[in-house]
Amino acid sequence: MTGPDAGIGCRDLRVHAGGRELLSVPELHVASGRTLAVLGPNGAGKSTLLRALGLLSSHRVSGQILLDGRPATPALMRGAIAAVLQRPILRRGTVAANVISGLRFRGVSRREARARAWPWIEALGLAPLAGRDARSLSIGEAQRVSITRALAVRPRVLLLDEPFTGLDSTTRADLLADLRAALNGQPTATILVTHDRQEALALAEETALLIGGRIRQHGPTAEVLDHPSDPDTARLLGFTNLLPPALTGRAHTLAARPEHTELVLDPSEGRAGEVPVVTGTLRRTVALGIATRVDVDTPTGRLTCLHPGDVPATELPPAGSDVRVRIRHARSLTAAE
Ligand SMILES: Nc1ncnc2c1ncn2[C@@H]1O[C@H](COP(=O)(O)OP(=O)(O)OP(=O)(O)O)[C@@H](O)[C@H]1O
């Protein structure tokens, strides 16, 4: 199916368990051919949302799940989705047999399943491992098999629940790139649950920020990641320095990343007009190898500065000194007040 309704979505979705509401999503739609990243802290309800959308939830779910614009039934959903979870679950047998098994489950003949699976095995770089016992694979290799098995069925909906967690950074970057390339041009609506902003950027055109079971922001990934609207989304997006109006004299709370927050080390430097500069007391300095972290207490809370490189202790004031902190790049939290 093509058209604006193609894909997966929900209306008035609510999930309850243990006497409390875990999730409330009035409306969501992921179009066919698009990827949505659902970014949120631990316990935000990300997996709850994914399971509810896939009709896989064991909790009390109300509202409508829509598949290609129509209410989803378990049978329709079973034929439409493939899921990849944090821990790959592989069957006994070779890598090739595991990739083929997804198609076999859908009633595809052995011969046709082999023919359809092989291009995916090659595209995802698994050909050299095709004959290996799947249970002898590393976690990264196993996750690659799990993703290839899901792609080989060319699902209408692909649900990814933190599939890159625990992979080393090179393996993760390679798998992200291969997955992105494999999804290009496919009629698949993909939802990626993650804690990781880099994964959202690499894979998803759209990102939704989920906190406390509610979507706080939703839009194009680059825009959402750089425009927190309130203190919770700011913290989630790494804008961990919050500067309320009382500290800066600005109309709204400002939020800044530590890498955009620095001590003013030249005492003769005046106040630059556009860039906020606030005063505080240096609490401690920690050498982190690639950066030097300086924590500063201000009247409204602590700020963290990150200076690139290994700044010699002689260039930094000692703990207890009065210091000035410059915020090189900040966002206004317009929903904060
Ligand atoms: N059976 C249950 N009864 C009560 N609360 C539950 C139950 N199952 C899950 N929860 C709660 O639902 C909330 C959302 O859980 P969920 O696993 O969806 O979060 P998540 O965003 O995926 O977290 P993580 O990133 O840690 O995997 C959590 O606070 C969890 O404790």
The ligand as an SDF file (V2000), in Angstrom:
LIG
                    3D

 31 33  0  0  0  0  0  0  0  0999 V2000
    3.9230   -4.9050   35.0920 N   0  0  0  0  0  0  0  0  0  0  0  0
    4.2280   -3.6540   35.3990 C   0  0  0  0  0  0  0  0  0  0  0  0
    3.6250   -3.0420   36.4340 N   0  0  0  0  0  0  0  0  0  0  0  0
    3.9240   -1.7700   36.7600 C   0  0  0  0  0  0  0  0  0  0  0  0
    4.8090   -0.9990   36.0960 N   0  0  0  0  0  0  0  0  0  0  0  0
    5.4370   -1.5560   35.0640 C   0  0  0  0  0  0  0  0  0  0  0  0
    5.1920   -2.9040   34.6640 C   0  0  0  0  0  0  0  0  0  0  0  0
    5.9760   -3.1700   33.5980 N   0  0  0  0  0  0  0  0  0  0  0  0
    6.6870   -2.0380   33.3530 C   0  0  0  0  0  0  0  0  0  0  0  0
    6.3740   -1.0910   34.2310 N   0  0  0  0  0  0  0  0  0  0  0  0
    6.9120    0.3000   34.3010 C   0  0  0  0  0  0  0  0  0  0  0  0
    6.6540    0.9330   33.0870 O   0  0  0  0  0  0  0  0  0  0  0  0
    7.6000    1.9810   32.8900 C   0  0  0  0  0  0  0  0  0  0  0  0
    8.0590    1.9780   31.4570 C   0  0  0  0  0  0  0  0  0  0  0  0
    8.8260    0.8090   31.2050 O   0  0  0  0  0  0  0  0  0  0  0  0
    9.5540    0.5830   29.8110 P   0  0  0  0  0  0  0  0  0  0  0  0
   10.2590   -0.7360   29.8770 O   0  0  0  0  0  0  0  0  0  0  0  0
    8.5850    0.7920   28.7150 O   0  0  0  0  0  0  0  0  0  0  0  0
   10.6080    1.7880   29.8160 O   0  0  0  0  0  0  0  0  0  0  0  0
   11.7830    2.0890   28.8070 P   0  0  0  0  0  0  0  0  0  0  0  0
   11.6500    3.5310   28.4270 O   0  0  0  0  0  0  0  0  0  0  0  0
   11.7890    1.1000   27.7000 O   0  0  0  0  0  0  0  0  0  0  0  0
   13.0390    1.9140   29.7730 O   0  0  0  0  0  0  0  0  0  0  0  0
   14.5200    1.3430   29.5260 P   0  0  0  0  0  0  0  0  0  0  0  0
   15.2240    2.3850   28.7350 O   0  0  0  0  0  0  0  0  0  0  0  0
   15.0460    1.2320   30.9110 O   0  0  0  0  0  0  0  0  0  0  0  0
   14.4120    0.0300   28.8090 O   0  0  0  0  0  0  0  0  0  0  0  0
    8.7050    1.7580   33.9130 C   0  0  0  0  0  0  0  0  0  0  0  0
    8.5630    2.7010   34.9450 O   0  0  0  0  0  0  0  0  0  0  0  0
    8.4270    0.3500   34.4240 C   0  0  0  0  0  0  0  0  0  0  0  0
    8.8180    0.2170   35.7840 O   0  0  0  0  0  0  0  0  0  0  0  0
  1  2  1  0
  2  3  1  0
  2  7  2  0
  3  4  2  0
  4  5  1  0
  5  6  2  0
  6  7  1  0
  6 10  1  0
  7  8  1  0
  8  9  2  0
  9 10  1  0
 10 11  1  0
 11 12  1  0
 11 30  1  0
 12 13  1  0
 13 14  1  0
 13 28  1  0
 14 15  1  0
 15 16  1  0
 16 17  2  0
 16 18  1  0
 16 19  1  0
 19 20  1  0
 20 21  2  0
 20 22  1  0
 20 23  1  0
 23 24  1  0
 24 25  2  0
 24 26  1  0
 24 27  1  0
 28 29  1  0
 28 30  1  0
 30 31  1  0
M  END
$$$$
